[in-house]
């Protein structure tokens, strides 16, 4: 299996400035409102926005199960590029997320790439979850404008 088999890309357009979208991706206050799949409640988010700074997100599913995902920031090019690792609590495997924000007309194109996932199944479940999270982000952006 190649690295490309364990990666996926999502593209999303939102009507907000690149600067605003950057804030939605990096501010704990904003992340609490959208950073997770549908039906998941975000309990806590922490961000230490600096190279090798840590981030965490604690989530709760409708059945009450809590999950913790975390990582470190690898690249921070405000306001257009963010690269971070992602690892689930209890796992030794880490993937890499890259978010590119590109000004486009009256909005921002978001290019989201996740690489180095553990398996095809992991790629499929992460792709589904992040697609829902980006739906949440789009809805959240619409409430902010």
N, C-alpha and C positions, 0 to 999 in steps of 0.2 A: 504494500500500500504506500502511495506517495503522500507527501505533505499536502499536496493539492487536494487529495481525497478527504483530508481531515480539516478542511477550511470551507468557509462560505462567505458570501458578501450580500449585504442588504443595502439598497439605495432608498433614500426617503427625501422628499422635498417638503419643507415647512415654510410657512410665511412668517419669517422672523429674521432679524439680522444675524449675521455670523456671530457677532459679539454676544447677542442674547442667547443663541443656541449654545455657545461655549459656556455661558453661565448656567444653563440648564443641565449641562453635563458635568459641571465641576462644583456647583454649590450644594452643600448638604441640604439646605432648605428646599431647593428645587427637586433634587433627586428623590426626596421623600414622597413626592407627588406622582412620580412616573416610573421609577427605576425597577421594573419587574414585570413579569408576565401578567396577563389578565387574571383576576381573581386572587392575586397574591397581595397581601398587605405588607408594606414596607414598615418595619418597626423602628429601624435605626440605620443611619448612614453616617459614616465618618470619612473625611477626606483630608489628606495631608498633601496638598498639591505642590509637590516638588519632586525632582528626580530621586527615585528610591523611596519616596514618601508612600505611606500605606493608605489604602482605602478599604472599607468594609461595608457590607450591606447585610442586615439581618432581616429575614422575610418570614412571613407566616402564611401557610396555605389555609384554605377554608376549613380543613379538618383540624386545624390547630398546630400542625407540625411546623416547627421553626427550622430555618435553614440559614447558614451563614456562608457568604461568599466573600472573598477578599483578594487583594493583590497589591502590586506596587506599580507606581508610575515609572515608565521607562523613558518616554519622550513627552515633553510639554512644549508645544510651539503655539502659544496663545496668539490669536484665537482660532487657529485653523487645524491643528493636529494634536491628538492625544493618543498615546500608546501606553497600555497597561497590561499587566498579567491578570489572570483570573483563576482562582482555585477555590474549590468547595471544601468546607470544613470536613475533615476526616479523609480527604484525598491527598495523595502525594503528587498528583498530576496538575500541571499548570498550563493554561492556554494563553494566547496573546490576542488582545483586542486593539485594533487601530480604528480611530474615528477621525475622518477627514471632514472638515466643514468648508464648503465652497460657496461663495456668494454667487447667486444666480437670479438676475432680475430683482423681483421684490422679496426674495426669500433666500433660503440656504439649502443647498444639496448636502445631505448627510450621506457619506459613504462609510459603512460599518463593515469591518472585516474581522472575523475571528479565525485564528489559525492554531495549529498544533493541538487539536482536540484528540482525545484518547482513542476514539473509535468512531466508526460511521454512525452508530446509534447515538453517541454523545453529540456528534455534529448535528444530527437531525433534531434532537431534543433542544439543543442550544439554539439552533436556527429558529425553531418554532417559538421558543421563549423570547428571544430577542426581537423577533418580528412583532410579537404582542407588546413588548416593552416599547418598541418604536411607535406602534399604534398609540400607546399611552402617552408617549412624548408628544406626538402630533396633536392629540386631544388637549394635552396640557398647554402646549404652545398657543393653541387657539383660545384658551381661557385667559391667557396673559396679554393678548393684543386687543 
